[in-house]
Amino acid sequence: MKRHRQPHLRLWAALARAPRLGIQPRELHVLYAVRDGLVHRDPQYGDLAPWMLGTRPVDWSVTLLVLHRLVRLGAFGFGPPQITQRGRDLLAGWADPPAFGDQR
């Protein structure tokens, strides 16, 4: 019996063309926190302080998210980070882990 392999080739070609984001779980967690408005700077140090998520500094994660164009900063880096449309689309593709426990 002859097998038709063209759909598999199309699938691999589509996967090869798709942009791959090397986003780590820590950056994904920070992206959720940016969406919820939880990432801030310590008011005691002003705009020169590192970005904080609770008591944990996440300035490298915010920087990586800015480089991936998932988050944008205000002019000259002032103000809280804001999620971009690309970041919203990425989060729409992921399912929130707490949502699975409540459904039956």
Rosetta silent file (secondary structure, phi, psi, omega in degrees, C-alpha in Angstrom):
SEQUENCE: MKRHRQPHLRLWAALARAPRLGIQPRELHVLYAVRDGLVHRDPQYGDLAPWMLGTRPVDWSVTLLVLHRLVRLGAFGFGPPQITQRGRDLLAGWADPPAFGDQR
SCORE:     score description
SCORE:     0.000 S_00000001
   1 L     0.000  136.247 -177.361    0.000    0.000    0.000 S_00000001
   2 L   -89.879  133.284  179.117    1.319    3.389   -0.958 S_00000001
   3 L  -102.472  144.997  179.304    1.458    6.110    1.682 S_00000001
   4 L   -99.846  118.325 -173.456    1.036    9.738    0.956 S_00000001
   5 L  -104.515   -0.098 -175.938    3.667   11.806    2.804 S_00000001
   6 H   -63.146  -40.187  178.460    2.967   15.300    1.581 S_00000001
   7 H   -60.742  -34.829  178.871    0.849   16.456    4.586 S_00000001
   8 H   -67.778  -37.323  177.577    3.690   15.500    6.916 S_00000001
   9 H   -66.330  -38.066  177.091    6.113   17.517    4.823 S_00000001
  10 H   -64.668  -39.432  179.081    3.778   20.494    4.960 S_00000001
  11 H   -62.667  -46.456  179.215    3.546   20.135    8.729 S_00000001
  12 H   -65.085  -37.003  178.045    7.329   20.106    9.120 S_00000001
  13 H   -66.011  -39.687  178.210    7.667   23.060    6.766 S_00000001
  14 H   -66.278  -39.083  178.354    5.105   25.024    8.791 S_00000001
  15 H   -67.860  -34.520  179.564    6.927   24.206   12.019 S_00000001
  16 H   -70.162  -31.981  179.457   10.232   25.277   10.522 S_00000001
  17 H   -80.427  -22.554 -176.443    8.777   28.637    9.464 S_00000001
  18 L   -67.931  136.528  178.925    7.124   29.316   12.813 S_00000001
  19 L   -69.205  135.640 -179.498    9.109   31.679   15.053 S_00000001
  20 L  -104.943  121.286  175.019   10.511   29.910   18.073 S_00000001
  21 L   -98.422  122.951  177.157   10.631   31.811   21.318 S_00000001
  22 L   -85.843   61.689 -176.583   13.075   30.375   23.776 S_00000001
  23 L   -89.212  129.690 -178.807   11.005   31.522   26.721 S_00000001
  24 L   -89.192  162.731  178.824   11.808   29.900   30.043 S_00000001
  25 H   -59.239  -33.349  178.534    9.244   29.209   32.785 S_00000001
  26 H   -64.291  -43.784  179.043   10.654   32.079   34.862 S_00000001
  27 H   -66.933  -34.544  176.686   10.089   34.555   32.020 S_00000001
  28 H   -64.457  -40.535  177.674    6.596   33.150   31.479 S_00000001
  29 H   -63.617  -41.650  178.631    5.857   33.695   35.172 S_00000001
  30 H   -67.741  -35.492  177.704    7.154   37.274   34.929 S_00000001
  31 H   -63.939  -41.674  174.002    5.045   37.837   31.795 S_00000001
  32 H   -61.180  -39.864 -179.539    1.923   36.783   33.726 S_00000001
  33 H   -68.204  -36.530  176.290    2.978   39.165   36.527 S_00000001
  34 H   -64.929  -41.847  179.078    3.452   42.045   34.062 S_00000001
  35 H   -60.663  -38.713 -178.320   -0.016   41.355   32.668 S_00000001
  36 H   -85.557   -4.088  178.323   -1.467   41.483   36.185 S_00000001
  37 L    78.762   27.728 -177.184    0.512   44.615   37.131 S_00000001
  38 L   -95.112  -10.272 -179.580    2.608   42.959   39.863 S_00000001
  39 E   -89.937  126.460 -176.744    6.055   43.982   38.591 S_00000001
  40 E  -148.208  175.237  174.026    7.209   47.275   40.081 S_00000001
  41 E  -110.174  151.479  179.612   10.232   49.199   41.292 S_00000001
  42 L   -67.128  121.285 -177.286   10.967   49.967   44.932 S_00000001
  43 L   -64.797  -21.952  179.235    9.676   53.511   45.566 S_00000001
  44 L   -65.147  -35.741 -177.972   12.486   54.131   48.056 S_00000001
  45 L   -98.706  -10.694  176.753   15.098   53.920   45.267 S_00000001
  46 H    77.770 -150.386 -174.286   13.005   55.418   42.464 S_00000001
  47 H   -79.316   -2.814  177.379   13.463   54.628   38.785 S_00000001
  48 H   -93.378   -4.306 -179.795   17.036   53.394   39.209 S_00000001
  49 L   -76.348  156.510  176.112   15.963   50.407   41.293 S_00000001
  50 L   -71.810  157.490  175.450   15.690   46.925   39.752 S_00000001
  51 E   -68.905  136.717 -175.907   12.309   45.562   38.712 S_00000001
  52 E  -124.200  143.292  170.843   10.819   43.535   41.556 S_00000001
  53 E  -122.188   98.443 -171.256    8.201   40.808   41.755 S_00000001
  54 L    70.405 -115.641  177.198    7.394   40.665   45.429 S_00000001
  55 L  -108.713    5.732 -176.623   10.853   40.465   47.012 S_00000001
  56 E  -102.254  127.085  176.171   12.574   38.872   44.007 S_00000001
  57 E   -73.132  131.445 -177.913   14.472   41.000   41.465 S_00000001
  58 L  -127.677   29.057 -175.868   13.326   40.188   37.918 S_00000001
  59 H   -66.854  -32.918  177.011   15.111   42.876   35.907 S_00000001
  60 H   -69.610  -37.305  177.669   16.902   40.352   33.653 S_00000001
  61 H   -65.981  -40.946  177.196   13.625   38.596   32.919 S_00000001
  62 H   -63.983  -39.719  178.348   11.964   41.918   32.072 S_00000001
  63 H   -61.986  -43.460  178.294   14.927   42.757   29.819 S_00000001
  64 H   -64.618  -38.830  177.991   14.580   39.449   27.959 S_00000001
  65 H   -66.213  -34.483  176.122   10.848   40.003   27.546 S_00000001
  66 H   -67.145  -41.271  179.604   11.546   43.472   26.111 S_00000001
  67 H   -66.284  -31.341  176.159   14.056   41.974   23.656 S_00000001
  68 L   -82.647    0.195 -179.072   11.468   39.390   22.561 S_00000001
  69 L    60.988   34.027  175.683    8.998   42.291   22.131 S_00000001
  70 L   -95.653  -21.243 -178.592    6.549   40.747   24.593 S_00000001
  71 E  -135.403  146.454  174.576    6.769   43.695   27.013 S_00000001
  72 E  -125.141  151.329  176.486    7.393   47.397   26.423 S_00000001
  73 L  -106.325  163.859  176.454    8.701   50.049   28.758 S_00000001
  74 L   -71.690 -175.242  179.710    7.776   53.704   28.887 S_00000001
  75 H   -61.959  130.377 -179.749    9.976   56.441   27.482 S_00000001
  76 H    61.851   19.097  177.620   13.545   56.082   28.767 S_00000001
  77 H    81.770    9.674  179.343   12.497   53.030   30.804 S_00000001
  78 L   -86.754  153.668  179.604   10.302   54.988   33.233 S_00000001
  79 L    86.850  166.393 -178.919    6.954   53.702   34.393 S_00000001
  80 L   -71.769  153.492  176.482    5.800   50.121   34.849 S_00000001
  81 L   -69.165  147.934 -179.739    6.302   47.567   32.070 S_00000001
  82 E  -124.187  141.405 -179.734    3.288   46.967   29.839 S_00000001
  83 E   -77.178  141.839  178.748    2.424   43.814   27.952 S_00000001
  84 L   -93.324  174.661  177.550    2.288   44.109   24.161 S_00000001
  85 H   -63.588  -36.793  177.618   -0.177   42.493   21.785 S_00000001
  86 H   -62.727  -39.230  176.534    2.436   39.858   20.960 S_00000001
  87 H   -66.104  -39.750  176.568    2.702   39.058   24.670 S_00000001
  88 H   -63.905  -40.173  178.622   -1.077   38.785   24.974 S_00000001
  89 H   -64.882  -38.480  177.926   -1.162   36.435   21.995 S_00000001
  90 H   -64.536  -43.112  179.549    1.536   34.266   23.577 S_00000001
  91 H   -70.000  -27.670  177.477   -0.374   34.064   26.851 S_00000001
  92 H   -68.174  -28.610  177.904   -3.584   33.266   24.987 S_00000001
  93 H   -76.883  -20.726  179.072   -1.862   30.178   23.585 S_00000001
  94 L   -95.995  149.702  176.313   -0.904   28.991   27.072 S_00000001
  95 L   -99.828  137.388  177.426   -3.456   27.714   29.559 S_00000001
  96 L   -66.521  127.074 -179.610   -3.394   29.047   33.092 S_00000001
  97 H   -59.058  -36.952  179.732   -2.398   26.162   35.424 S_00000001
  98 H   -65.445  -20.547 -177.118   -4.947   27.107   38.149 S_00000001
  99 H   -70.743  -24.355 -178.023   -7.805   26.746   35.645 S_00000001
 100 H   -74.320  -29.371 -176.195   -7.311   22.973   35.346 S_00000001
 101 H   -73.172  -25.888 -174.856   -7.913   22.201   39.019 S_00000001
 102 H   -89.418  -15.809 -175.723  -11.394   23.727   39.158 S_00000001
 103 L   -92.395  148.859  177.389  -12.861   22.039   36.081 S_00000001
 104 L  -125.087    0.000    0.000  -14.382   18.583   36.022 S_00000001
